[in-house]
Amino acid sequence: MAARKLTSPLPRVPELSIVIPLFNEAEVIPDLLQSLTRLARQLPAATELILVDDGSSDMTLETLKNARQPWQCHIISLSRNFGHQAALFVGLRAAKGRIIVTMDGDLQHPPELILDMLKLHHQGYDIVLTERTDTDRVPWLKRVASQSFYTLINLMSETRITINGSDFRSMNRTALDALLSLPEGRKFLRGMVGWIGFKTIILPFQAPARMVGESKYTWHKMWSLAFSGVTAFTAVPLQLASFFSVGLFIAALVYAVYVLYVKLVVGDVVSGWASVTFVLLVVGGFLSLFIGLVGVYLAAIYEEIKARPVALIREEIAKDKKI
């Protein structure tokens, strides 16, 4: 059946919504939908599939429009690439299900795990998070950087974020409504989901090797996500800057007293450039670091007060079940 323009919500409340953001994943979409189709009889009949094209430059959108899918499908095409977190949030905002699952479209989030998530929700859990256990296959530099970041932010923040966690998770409607009520524009969903609370369980999983293509999560995007997380969930860096500033001020006073003592009491002073240079470098280095930290937080505040939408939608399409 041909795709039609979305003019009204789906006629009934779905039992399950599966939200998948996609960016330049045209090659993997057939395998993704095939893997979901294999699960169709084990998942609720009233399931909706929400696919968010995050401004792809390849044939992702066209492939989605022409693909066969096992459930009613809601395709959302963003006006440009707004980033993974923004695309994920747009999909969550569109989800109507009682249980909502979010997963990546590269098949490194095993769709079969959705069955385990549903069982845990039936046991009374509001949120099911996942934790990747096969991190030894991740490049060591990326692994060390990721674990260092999450260890550091957990030390500084009151909100616990799962190390080796991912955006492969599920929530019930109550938890999702709470998440959507948070007003900040810079979305760090891993932290936001932890902040809202609710009854949560962690489900370990092993990620299969990527079938085709390569990861679109560049180092630049990782750093942007890290800075968003730090500025959104802890002010400890600014507090440390204040602490060290006070420490440097006290040290400077002590050194000033020492200089006056040597000048007035000892009298025999030999001028030297090494100590002065050392002090200047240390003080200047700390001041540059702290000014940089303040700049990061000011940039975050600047982005928030603009109050721009998370993303802009270029096109929405509803497709009927088509296997």
C-alpha positions in Angstrom: 0.0 0.0 0.0 1.3 3.4 -0.9 2.6 5.8 1.8 0.2 8.6 2.8 0.7 11.9 4.4 0.2 11.9 8.2 -3.0 13.8 8.9 -4.1 12.2 12.2 -2.8 9.9 15.0 -2.9 6.2 14.6 -6.4 5.0 15.3 -5.7 3.1 18.5 -3.2 3.4 21.4 -0.3 1.0 20.6 0.8 -1.4 23.2 4.5 -1.0 22.1 6.4 1.8 20.3 9.8 1.1 18.9 11.8 4.3 18.2 14.8 4.1 15.9 16.9 7.1 14.8 18.8 6.7 11.6 21.6 8.6 9.9 23.0 7.4 6.6 22.0 3.8 7.3 20.4 2.9 3.9 22.5 -0.2 3.6 21.4 -1.7 6.9 17.7 -0.8 6.8 16.6 -4.0 5.0 18.4 -6.2 7.5 17.0 -4.1 10.4 13.4 -4.4 9.2 13.9 -8.1 8.5 15.1 -8.7 12.0 12.1 -6.9 13.4 9.7 -8.8 11.1 11.0 -12.1 12.6 9.9 -10.9 16.0 6.5 -9.7 14.8 4.5 -12.7 16.1 6.2 -12.6 19.5 5.5 -8.9 20.1 2.1 -7.2 20.6 0.0 -6.9 17.5 -0.7 -3.3 18.5 2.9 -2.2 17.8 4.0 1.0 16.1 7.4 1.6 14.5 8.8 5.1 14.6 11.8 5.7 12.3 13.5 9.1 12.5 15.7 10.1 9.6 18.3 12.5 11.1 19.0 14.5 7.9 20.7 11.6 6.1 22.6 12.4 2.9 22.3 9.0 1.4 19.1 7.0 0.4 17.9 6.4 4.0 14.6 8.2 3.6 13.8 6.7 0.2 14.7 3.3 1.5 12.3 3.8 4.5 9.5 4.9 2.3 9.8 1.9 0.0 10.6 -0.8 2.7 8.2 -3.4 4.0 7.6 -3.3 7.7 5.6 -5.6 10.1 3.6 -2.9 11.8 2.1 0.5 11.3 5.0 2.8 10.7 5.6 6.5 11.4 8.5 8.0 9.4 9.8 11.4 10.5 12.4 13.2 8.4 14.3 16.0 10.0 15.2 19.1 8.1 19.0 18.5 8.7 21.3 16.4 10.9 20.5 17.6 14.4 22.3 14.7 16.2 21.5 11.4 17.7 20.0 12.7 20.9 17.8 15.2 19.2 16.5 12.6 16.7 15.9 10.1 19.6 13.9 12.8 21.5 11.8 13.6 18.4 10.9 9.9 18.1 10.1 9.7 21.8 7.8 12.7 21.6 5.9 11.0 18.7 5.6 7.7 20.5 2.1 6.7 21.6 2.7 3.3 23.1 2.3 2.1 26.7 5.8 0.7 26.5 8.4 2.5 24.5 11.7 1.0 23.3 14.6 3.0 21.8 17.4 1.4 19.9 20.0 2.2 17.2 19.4 1.2 13.7 22.8 -0.5 13.1 21.7 -3.9 14.6 24.3 -3.6 17.3 21.3 -3.4 19.7 19.8 -6.9 19.4 16.0 -6.6 18.7 15.5 -10.0 20.5 16.2 -8.2 23.7 12.9 -6.4 23.4 11.2 -9.6 24.6 13.2 -9.6 27.8 12.4 -5.9 28.3 8.6 -6.5 28.1 8.9 -9.4 30.6 10.7 -7.0 33.1 8.0 -4.4 32.6 5.3 -7.0 33.4 7.3 -7.7 36.6 6.7 -4.0 37.6 9.8 -2.2 36.4 9.2 1.3 34.9 12.6 1.6 33.1 14.8 -1.1 31.6 18.4 0.1 30.9 21.0 -2.0 29.1 24.7 -2.4 29.7 27.1 -3.7 27.1 29.3 -6.5 28.4 31.5 -7.1 25.4 33.5 -3.8 25.5 36.7 -5.6 24.7 35.7 -5.4 21.0 35.4 -1.6 21.2 38.6 0.2 20.2 40.7 0.7 23.3 41.0 4.5 23.0 37.3 4.9 22.7 36.7 2.4 25.5 39.1 4.2 27.8 37.6 7.6 27.0 34.1 6.4 27.5 34.7 4.7 30.8 36.8 7.6 32.1 34.0 10.1 31.3 31.3 8.0 33.0 33.5 7.3 36.0 34.3 11.0 36.3 30.7 12.3 35.9 29.4 9.7 38.4 32.0 11.0 40.9 30.8 14.6 40.3 27.1 14.2 39.9 24.3 13.0 42.1 22.7 11.3 39.1 24.1 7.8 38.5 24.8 7.0 34.9 25.4 3.4 33.9 29.0 2.8 32.7 28.9 1.0 29.3 25.3 2.0 29.1 23.6 2.9 25.8 20.4 4.4 24.4 19.0 0.9 24.0 16.3 1.1 26.7 12.6 0.8 27.4 10.2 2.9 29.5 6.6 2.7 30.4 4.3 5.6 29.6 4.5 7.1 33.1 8.3 7.3 32.9 8.3 8.6 29.3 5.8 11.4 30.2 8.1 12.4 33.1 11.1 12.4 30.7 9.3 14.5 28.1 8.4 17.1 30.8 12.0 18.1 31.3 12.4 21.4 29.6 16.1 21.7 28.8 17.1 22.0 25.1 20.5 20.2 25.3 19.4 16.6 25.6 21.6 14.2 27.4 19.1 11.3 27.7 21.3 8.9 29.5 21.5 11.3 32.4 17.9 12.6 32.1 16.6 9.0 32.3 18.6 8.4 35.4 17.5 11.7 37.0 13.8 11.1 36.8 14.1 8.0 39.0 11.3 5.4 38.9 11.8 1.6 39.4 14.8 0.7 37.1 16.7 -2.5 36.3 19.8 -3.0 34.1 19.8 -5.7 31.5 23.3 -6.8 30.2 23.7 -7.6 26.5 26.4 -8.4 24.0 26.5 -6.3 20.8 26.9 -8.2 17.6 29.5 -7.0 15.1 28.2 -4.3 12.8 27.0 -5.9 9.6 27.5 -3.1 7.0 28.9 0.4 7.0 30.7 2.1 9.9 29.8 3.9 13.0 28.6 7.5 12.5 29.5 8.5 16.0 32.6 10.5 15.5 35.0 11.8 18.1 33.5 15.3 17.7 30.0 14.0 18.5 31.4 12.0 21.5 33.0 15.2 22.9 29.9 17.2 22.3 27.8 14.6 24.1 30.3 14.5 27.0 30.3 18.3 27.4 26.5 18.3 27.3 26.4 15.7 30.0 28.9 17.5 32.3 27.2 20.9 32.0 23.7 19.5 32.4 24.3 17.3 35.4 27.1 18.7 37.6 28.5 22.1 38.6 31.5 20.5 40.4 34.0 21.7 37.8 33.0 25.3 38.6 33.1 24.6 42.3 36.6 23.1 41.9 37.7 26.2 40.0 36.5 28.4 42.9 38.3 26.1 45.4 41.6 26.2 43.5 41.3 29.9 43.0 41.1 30.4 46.8 44.0 28.0 47.2 46.1 30.0 44.7 45.2 33.2 46.4 46.3 31.9 49.8 49.5 30.5 48.2 50.2 33.9 46.6 49.7 35.7 50.0 52.1 33.2 51.7 54.7 33.7 48.9 54.3 37.5 49.2 55.0 37.3 52.9 58.0 35.1 52.3 59.4 37.6 49.7 58.9 40.5 52.1 60.7 38.5 54.8 63.7 37.8 52.6 63.8 41.3 51.4 63.5 43.1 54.8 65.1 40.6 57.2 67.6 38.5 55.2 68.5 41.4 53.0 70.9 39.5 50.7 68.6 38.6 47.8 69.8 37.1 44.6 67.2 37.7 41.8 66.3 34.6 39.9 64.0 34.1 37.0 63.3 30.4 37.5 61.0 30.7 40.5 59.1 33.7 39.1 58.6 31.9 35.8 57.4 28.8 37.5 54.9 30.7 39.6 53.6 32.6 36.5 53.2 29.4 34.5 51.3 27.6 37.3 49.0 30.5 38.0 48.5 31.3 34.4 47.8 27.7 33.6 45.2 27.3 36.3 43.5 30.6 35.4 43.3 29.6 31.7 41.8 26.3 32.7 39.2 27.9 34.9 38.3 30.5 32.4 37.8 27.7 29.9 35.5 25.9 32.3 33.5 29.0 32.8 33.3 29.4 29.0 31.9 25.9 28.6 29.1 26.6 31.1 28.4 30.0 29.6 28.1 28.3 26.2 25.6 25.8 27.7 23.6 28.6 29.2 23.6 30.5 25.9 22.3 27.5 24.1 19.5 27.1 26.7 18.3 30.7 26.7 17.9 30.7 23.0 15.1 28.2 23.6 15.2 26.8 20.1 13.4 23.6 19.3 15.4 20.4 19.6 14.9 19.6 15.9 12.8 20.7 13.0 10.7 18.2 11.0 10.7 18.4 7.2 8.3 15.6 6.5 6.1 13.0 8.3 4.7 9.9 6.7 2.4 7.2 8.0 2.6 3.8 6.5 0.3 0.8 7.0 1.5 -2.6 7.9 3.2 -4.1 4.9 5.1 -7.4 5.0 
